[in-house]
């Protein structure tokens, strides 16, 4: 019988792949593209790798008594770059509301992406949720983190009028995910996925060191929207999800909280991926990381 072995980025070891629940099969999540422009080689590389694994799992699952695999690939259609393109089109004379132009750009780019991945011979995923379909889930996720004191709200006095942001609290998350109270252990736990030190991640992070942050490594989960840009009502006012909040709730409606393979190889483990793990652990209160099985 075929044995599938994958490298687990968290444990730094090659492990036999076994479904967390064979009756539900292996559940795969690929972090899909932000649909502001054409797909690039990195997008294609991830899809090809997942396509190979998906085809293999579809072939071997019946013999192993596993349910068929479920493959989820999200589409991030909430992004400042999409908004910028729509604004540029409107200024150039395009007809329609800004919301319509943003939807048109997203649909156009998604069409290109699907066509390109199909031209590579890759199968489509079983589910392809769009971020804009899960804003309520994102708000609920952020509310959970705030309620558990893993995130905090702050009003930026540099804007007029002041605007409310929600930020993840790195220090609180370190305390939750660590196995002891020692600072050295907490620092090691935060870098457990990428193997980088906190200092290295600060140097390479795409994180604005704003004066309203308690810690330079705190990151924005929700930010306000101006009147001329898309926004959604929330407990913190009209705004939208920021960066890392966009994709994370998307797979849950497709197959629940538990994950199996998630595509991010070590060269791609950016600071944003390192922030992803403690945020999910704090939300689910699973400090062992079991629900993130294989990265």
C-alpha positions in Angstrom: 0.0 0.0 0.0 1.3 3.5 -0.9 2.6 5.5 2.0 2.7 9.3 1.6 5.4 11.1 3.5 5.5 14.9 3.7 7.9 17.3 5.4 6.3 19.1 8.3 7.7 22.6 8.5 6.9 23.0 12.2 8.6 19.8 13.3 11.4 20.0 10.7 10.8 16.3 9.9 9.4 14.0 7.2 6.2 12.4 8.5 3.7 9.8 7.3 0.5 11.6 6.2 -2.5 10.3 8.0 -5.9 12.0 8.0 -7.0 13.5 11.3 -10.4 11.9 10.5 -10.3 9.2 7.8 -14.0 9.4 7.3 -13.6 13.0 6.2 -10.4 12.4 4.2 -7.4 14.7 3.9 -8.3 18.4 3.9 -6.0 20.6 2.0 -5.8 24.4 2.1 -3.8 26.4 -0.4 -3.4 30.1 0.3 -4.5 31.4 -3.1 -3.8 34.7 -4.9 -4.6 38.3 -4.1 -6.5 39.1 -7.3 -5.1 42.5 -8.2 -3.2 41.4 -11.4 -2.0 38.5 -13.4 -0.7 35.4 -11.7 3.0 35.1 -11.3 5.4 32.0 -11.2 5.0 31.7 -7.4 1.3 31.4 -7.7 1.7 28.7 -10.4 4.3 26.8 -8.4 2.1 26.4 -5.4 -0.9 25.3 -7.5 1.2 22.7 -9.4 2.5 21.2 -6.2 -0.9 20.9 -4.7 -2.3 19.5 -7.9 0.2 16.6 -7.8 -0.7 15.9 -4.1 -4.4 16.2 -4.8 -4.3 13.8 -7.7 -2.2 11.3 -5.6 -4.7 11.5 -2.7 -7.7 11.0 -5.0 -5.9 7.9 -6.3 -4.8 6.3 -3.0 -7.6 7.3 -0.7 -10.1 4.5 -1.7 -7.5 1.8 -1.1 -6.7 3.3 2.3 -10.3 3.5 3.4 -10.1 7.3 3.4 -12.9 9.6 2.2 -11.9 11.6 -0.9 -9.6 14.6 -0.2 -11.1 18.1 0.0 -9.1 20.8 -1.6 -9.8 24.5 -0.7 -8.1 27.4 -2.3 -9.1 30.9 -1.3 -9.2 34.1 -3.5 -8.3 37.3 -1.7 -10.5 40.0 -3.3 -10.1 42.6 -0.6 -6.9 44.6 -1.2 -5.8 48.2 -1.6 -4.2 47.4 -4.9 -7.6 46.2 -6.3 -9.1 49.5 -5.1 -6.2 51.5 -6.7 -6.8 49.9 -10.1 -10.5 50.6 -9.9 -9.9 54.2 -8.9 -7.5 54.6 -11.8 -10.1 53.2 -14.2 -12.7 55.6 -12.9 -10.4 58.6 -13.2 -9.7 57.4 -16.8 -13.5 57.6 -17.6 -14.7 54.1 -16.9 -18.5 54.0 -16.2 -20.0 52.6 -13.1 -19.7 52.9 -9.3 -16.4 52.3 -7.6 -17.9 49.1 -6.0 -18.9 47.9 -9.5 -15.4 48.7 -10.9 -13.7 46.8 -8.0 -15.9 43.8 -8.6 -15.2 44.0 -12.3 -11.5 44.0 -11.7 -11.6 41.1 -9.3 -13.7 39.0 -11.6 -11.4 39.8 -14.5 -8.3 38.8 -12.6 -9.9 35.7 -11.2 -10.8 34.7 -14.7 -7.2 35.1 -15.9 -6.0 33.1 -12.9 -8.3 30.2 -13.5 -7.5 30.1 -17.2 -3.8 30.2 -16.5 -3.9 27.4 -13.9 -6.1 25.3 -16.3 -3.7 25.9 -19.1 -1.0 24.3 -16.8 -3.2 21.2 -16.6 -4.1 21.7 -12.9 -7.5 20.5 -11.6 -9.7 23.1 -10.0 -10.2 22.9 -6.2 -13.3 21.6 -4.6 -14.0 24.9 -3.0 -12.7 28.4 -3.9 -14.1 30.9 -1.4 -13.7 34.6 -2.0 -12.6 36.8 1.0 -15.6 39.1 0.4 -17.9 36.2 1.0 -16.6 35.7 4.5 -16.4 39.2 6.0 -18.8 38.2 8.8 -16.6 35.2 9.7 -13.5 37.5 9.8 -15.3 39.9 12.1 -16.3 37.0 14.4 -12.7 35.7 14.4 -11.4 39.2 15.4 -14.1 39.6 18.0 -13.0 36.2 19.5 -9.4 37.4 19.7 -10.4 40.7 21.3 -12.7 38.9 23.8 -9.8 36.7 24.8 -7.4 39.7 25.2 -5.3 38.5 22.3 -6.1 41.7 20.3 -6.8 45.3 21.3 -8.5 48.3 19.8 -6.8 51.7 19.4 -7.8 55.0 18.0 -5.2 56.6 15.7 -4.9 60.3 16.7 -2.8 61.0 13.6 -5.9 60.8 11.4 -8.6 63.4 11.3 -11.1 62.4 12.6 -9.5 59.7 14.7 -10.0 56.2 13.4 -10.2 52.9 15.2 -8.0 49.9 14.4 -7.9 46.4 15.8 -4.4 44.9 16.3 -3.2 41.5 17.4 -1.3 41.6 20.7 2.0 39.7 20.1 2.9 39.6 23.8 -0.4 38.1 24.8 -0.2 35.5 22.0 3.3 34.5 23.1 2.1 33.9 26.6 -0.7 31.6 25.3 1.3 29.5 22.8 4.4 29.1 25.0 5.0 25.9 27.0 6.5 27.9 29.9 6.6 31.4 31.2 10.3 31.9 30.4 11.1 34.7 27.9 13.5 32.5 25.9 10.9 29.8 25.5 8.3 32.4 24.4 10.7 33.8 21.8 11.5 30.3 20.5 7.8 29.4 20.3 7.0 32.5 18.2 9.7 31.6 15.7 8.9 27.9 15.8 7.5 27.7 12.2 10.1 29.8 10.3 13.1 29.1 12.5 13.8 32.9 12.5 14.5 35.0 15.5 12.0 37.8 16.5 14.7 40.3 15.6 15.0 38.9 12.1 11.3 38.9 11.6 11.0 42.6 12.7 13.7 43.5 10.2 12.0 41.6 7.4 8.3 42.2 8.3 5.9 44.0 6.0 4.5 45.7 9.1 4.1 49.4 9.6 5.7 50.4 12.9 2.9 52.9 13.8 3.0 54.9 17.0 -0.3 53.4 18.3 1.2 49.9 18.4 2.1 48.4 21.8 4.8 46.4 20.1 6.5 46.7 16.7 5.4 43.1 15.9 1.7 43.7 16.6 -0.2 43.6 13.3 -3.4 45.1 12.1 -6.5 42.8 11.9 -9.1 45.5 11.0 -8.7 48.9 9.7 -11.1 51.8 8.9 -12.3 52.6 5.4 -12.8 56.0 4.0 -16.2 57.0 2.6 -15.1 56.5 -1.0 -13.7 53.0 -0.5 -15.5 49.7 0.2 -16.2 49.0 3.8 -18.3 46.8 6.1 -20.0 47.6 9.4 -18.3 46.1 12.4 -18.1 46.6 16.2 -15.2 49.0 15.5 -16.9 51.1 12.9 -17.0 50.9 9.1 -13.8 49.3 7.7 -12.3 46.1 6.4 -10.0 43.2 7.2 -6.3 43.9 6.9 -3.8 41.5 5.3 -3.6 38.3 7.3 -7.2 38.4 8.4 -8.5 38.0 4.9 -8.0 34.3 4.1 -8.0 32.6 7.4 -11.7 32.0 8.1 -12.4 31.0 4.5 -11.7 27.2 4.7 -13.7 26.6 7.9 -17.1 26.5 6.2 -15.7 24.1 3.7 -14.4 21.5 6.2 -14.4 22.9 9.8 -11.5 23.9 12.0 -9.0 21.0 11.5 -6.4 21.3 8.8 -4.0 18.9 7.1 -1.6 20.0 4.4 -1.2 23.7 4.0 1.2 25.0 1.4 4.0 27.1 2.6 7.5 25.9 2.2 10.3 27.2 4.3 11.6 29.8 1.8 8.1 31.3 1.8 7.6 31.4 5.5 7.5 35.1 5.8 6.8 37.0 9.0 3.1 37.0 8.1 3.0 33.2 8.1 4.7 33.2 11.5 2.1 35.5 12.8 -0.6 33.3 11.4 0.1 30.3 13.7 -0.2 31.9 17.1 -3.3 33.8 16.0 -5.0 30.6 15.0 -3.8 28.8 18.2 -5.1 31.6 20.4 -8.5 31.7 18.6 -8.9 27.9 18.9 -7.2 27.5 22.3 -5.1 24.5 21.0 -1.6 25.4 22.2 -0.2 22.1 20.9 -0.8 23.2 17.3 -2.6 19.9 16.5 -5.2 21.7 14.4 -2.5 23.0 12.1 -1.2 19.4 11.5 1.1 19.8 8.5 2.4 23.1 7.1 
